[in-house]
Amino acid sequence: MNEKPFATFQNVIFFILLGIITIFFGYLLQVFFFALFWAVLITGFFSPLNKIMLGKLRSPNLSASITLVVIIICLILPVGLLISLLIKEFIEIYKAVDSDRSRWLDNITSIINYLNNHPLFARLDINHDFFTAKSAEILKAVSEFIFKNLSDFTQNTVVLVIQFVVMFYSLFFFLRDGDRFISTILHYIPVGKYHMDTFISHFLNTAKATLKITFVIGGLQGLLGGLLFYITGIDNALIWGVLMFGLAVVPLVGCSLIWAPAGIIMLFQGHIWQGVTILAFGALVISSVDNLLRPVLVGHNLQMHPLLIFLSTLGGLAVFGVSGFVLGPVIASLFLASWRLFLELHKKEEIES
């Protein structure tokens, strides 16, 4: 009789200590969250290749090492090269905006004057001084934004290198011991194998679908958009192409946020054939890439409403930064999977009762 309350008290103390230790462990690893997240994500993407290599070589260490080399060649090196080119282009843009601000303002003033002289816009009575002042403020903000982000990036170089080292180190062991890790987690967490398999399936399917959209559709749209801007004589075509590549993750609108305003601005500046070419090519070719390839690449892997994809992508970018374009849809997918499992369990209990 007297041992039961004491045993219960011991259990309560144990669970409190377990919770405290777990919280401290999570706090200890939080700095590496994004490195571990990308390591898990890349592992899920390249695990089929690793399994093929393992079946042929019969050596977990060798197959994981070869898969890691393939990842470096196919993924890391191109991304690193692209980032170095972007940094160079952003430095050039900062110098251009900061030193030639008056030239930019002259171009904006000419556009406003063109609008004022146009019969259609003359009735609107556009305030020349107001738009000129606001344009100067926007140019200053853009210049400061580029300078701040370049400064933050260069100051955090050591942190980024450490994150990459942690990601590569974790990636090797995730490739080699991924199945063992999952079995260990299933052993210690009071969750059924069906539920864990459901969560893992939703995580990998959503992440793979998002990465396919980004690297295939976004890469193709960015390449076409960059070449289009280069042919039509728009400066810093590489930057605009990369921005279109990034905006491809946003459903519905995507990279049209770049090429549509660019085409309109070219028309207002009097560059008729360039503006018409940009708008026509963007509407007929660049947008068609998304409409044609998205259903083929995604298929049934991303079983979410377009509105939820749109909101989760933007929310992920706002909360988690660059990694949010994958993490946002993944969290939304796990949210839907959790409620779907809850309803299944509730229905099962009703049938049993």
LINTA-V917652 format. One record per residue. RES is the residue in one small letter. PSI is psi in degrees with one decimal (999 if undefined). BURIAL is 1 if it has 9 or more other ideal C-beta (glycine too) atoms within 8 Angstrom, else 0. Layout:
res: {RES;RES}
psi: {PSI;PSI}
burial: {BURIAL;BURIAL}
This chain:
res: {m;n;e;k;p;f;a;t;f;q;n;v;i;f;f;i;l;l;g;i;i;t;i;f;f;g;y;l;l;q;v;f;f;f;a;l;f;w;a;v;l;i;t;g;f;f;s;p;l;n;k;i;m;l;g;k;l;r;s;p;n;l;s;a;s;i;t;l;v;v;i;i;i;c;l;i;l;p;v;g;l;l;i;s;l;l;i;k;e;f;i;e;i;y;k;a;v;d;s;d;r;s;r;w;l;d;n;i;t;s;i;i;n;y;l;n;n;h;p;l;f;a;r;l;d;i;n;h;d;f;f;t;a;k;s;a;e;i;l;k;a;v;s;e;f;i;f;k;n;l;s;d;f;t;q;n;t;v;v;l;v;i;q;f;v;v;m;f;y;s;l;f;f;f;l;r;d;g;d;r;f;i;s;t;i;l;h;y;i;p;v;g;k;y;h;m;d;t;f;i;s;h;f;l;n;t;a;k;a;t;l;k;i;t;f;v;i;g;g;l;q;g;l;l;g;g;l;l;f;y;i;t;g;i;d;n;a;l;i;w;g;v;l;m;f;g;l;a;v;v;p;l;v;g;c;s;l;i;w;a;p;a;g;i;i;m;l;f;q;g;h;i;w;q;g;v;t;i;l;a;f;g;a;l;v;i;s;s;v;d;n;l;l;r;p;v;l;v;g;h;n;l;q;m;h;p;l;l;i;f;l;s;t;l;g;g;l;a;v;f;g;v;s;g;f;v;l;g;p;v;i;a;s;l;f;l;a;s;w;r;l;f;l;e;l;h;k;k;e;e;i;e;s}
psi: {-43.9;-15.8;-26.7;-47.3;-36.9;-41.5;-39.7;-40.9;-41.3;-41.1;-41.7;-45.6;-41.5;-45.1;-33.5;-46.9;-40.8;-43.3;-42.4;-45.5;-40.5;-41.9;-43.5;-37.6;-43.1;-39.2;-35.1;-35.8;-2.3;-30.3;-23.1;16.8;-50.5;-33.5;-43.9;-37.0;-47.7;-31.0;-43.8;-42.0;-47.2;-35.5;-46.5;-33.2;-36.9;5.9;-36.0;-40.9;-41.7;-38.1;-36.4;-44.7;-39.0;-37.9;-30.8;-38.3;-24.6;26.3;109.4;-39.6;-44.8;-43.2;-40.2;-38.8;-44.1;-42.5;-38.6;-38.8;-41.7;-41.0;-42.7;-43.9;-43.5;-25.1;-54.2;-47.4;-46.8;-40.7;-41.8;-41.7;-42.5;-41.3;-41.6;-40.0;-38.3;-43.0;-42.5;-43.1;-40.2;-36.3;-42.5;-40.6;-41.4;-43.7;-41.0;-45.3;-40.0;-35.8;-32.9;36.5;-35.0;-35.7;-40.2;-41.8;-35.7;-39.4;-42.0;-40.1;-38.9;-36.2;-43.4;-40.5;-38.3;-42.3;-39.6;-33.3;-12.4;134.1;-34.2;-38.1;-10.2;-31.4;-21.0;-18.3;63.3;132.1;105.5;-48.5;-38.9;-48.5;-32.5;-44.1;-44.2;-35.6;-40.2;-40.3;-40.7;-43.4;-40.3;-41.9;-41.1;-43.4;-45.5;-36.8;-46.0;-44.4;-42.8;-44.7;-36.4;-40.0;-44.9;-39.1;-44.8;-34.9;-28.2;20.2;-42.7;-42.5;-41.8;-39.3;-43.3;-41.8;-41.2;-40.3;-45.1;-41.6;-45.8;-43.2;-44.3;-36.6;-40.0;-47.2;-30.5;-38.4;-42.0;-42.2;23.1;-46.0;-38.3;-38.9;-44.5;-41.2;-39.4;-42.5;-42.7;-32.5;-37.3;-19.5;130.4;62.8;137.3;154.8;-36.2;-43.0;-42.8;-41.3;-36.4;-45.0;-44.2;-40.9;-46.0;-41.0;-51.6;-42.6;-44.2;-44.2;-43.2;-42.4;-42.1;-41.9;-36.2;-45.1;-43.1;-52.5;-31.3;-61.4;-49.3;-42.0;-42.4;-42.9;-41.0;-40.4;-47.2;-42.5;-41.0;-43.0;-39.0;-45.6;-36.9;-43.2;-38.1;3.3;21.6;132.3;154.9;48.8;-31.3;-44.7;-46.5;-36.2;-40.8;-37.9;-39.6;-36.5;-43.8;-38.7;-9.7;-19.9;-18.5;117.1;160.6;-63.1;-53.8;-136.0;-1.8;-18.5;-16.2;-55.9;-30.3;-51.0;-35.5;-43.7;-40.8;-42.5;-40.6;-38.2;-42.6;-29.9;-1.5;1.8;81.4;-52.7;-33.7;-46.1;-44.6;-40.8;-44.8;-46.6;-42.4;-46.5;-38.1;-43.3;-38.4;-33.0;-58.3;-45.5;-33.0;-28.7;-44.3;-45.4;-33.4;-41.1;-28.1;-48.1;-33.3;-44.2;-40.6;-45.2;-130.3;10.6;-32.9;80.9;68.6;151.8;143.1;-33.9;-41.9;-37.9;-45.1;-50.0;-42.6;-34.1;-50.2;-41.2;-39.8;-41.9;-39.3;-36.6;-43.4;-2.5;-145.4;-39.3;-14.2;-20.1;-22.0;-43.3;-35.9;-56.7;-32.4;-45.2;-41.3;-40.6;-41.9;-34.1;-46.8;-40.2;-39.3;-45.9;-32.0;-41.3;-38.6;-44.3;-36.4;-43.0;-41.1;-41.9;-36.2;-40.4;-37.4;-39.7;-41.6;-36.2;999}
burial: {0;0;0;0;0;0;0;0;0;0;0;0;0;0;0;0;0;0;0;0;0;0;0;0;0;0;0;0;1;0;0;1;0;1;1;1;1;1;1;1;1;1;1;1;1;1;1;0;1;1;0;0;1;1;0;0;1;0;0;0;0;1;1;1;1;1;1;1;0;1;1;1;0;0;1;0;1;0;0;0;0;1;0;0;1;1;1;0;1;1;1;1;1;1;0;1;1;1;0;0;1;0;0;1;1;0;1;1;1;1;1;1;1;1;1;1;0;0;0;0;1;1;0;0;0;1;0;1;0;0;1;1;0;0;1;1;0;0;1;1;0;1;1;0;0;1;1;0;1;1;0;0;1;0;0;0;0;0;0;1;0;0;1;1;0;1;1;1;0;1;1;1;1;1;1;1;0;1;0;0;1;1;0;0;1;1;0;0;0;0;0;0;0;0;1;1;0;1;1;1;0;1;1;1;1;1;1;1;1;1;1;1;1;1;0;1;1;1;1;1;1;1;1;1;1;1;1;1;1;1;0;1;0;1;0;1;1;1;1;1;1;1;1;1;1;1;1;1;1;1;0;0;0;1;1;1;1;1;1;1;0;1;1;1;1;1;1;1;1;0;1;0;0;1;1;1;1;1;1;0;1;1;0;0;1;1;1;0;1;1;0;0;1;1;0;0;1;1;0;0;1;1;0;1;0;0;0;1;1;1;1;1;1;1;1;1;1;0;0;1;0;0;1;1;1;1;1;1;1;1;1;1;1;1;0;1;1;1;0;0;1;0;0;0;0;0;0;0;0;0;0;0;0}
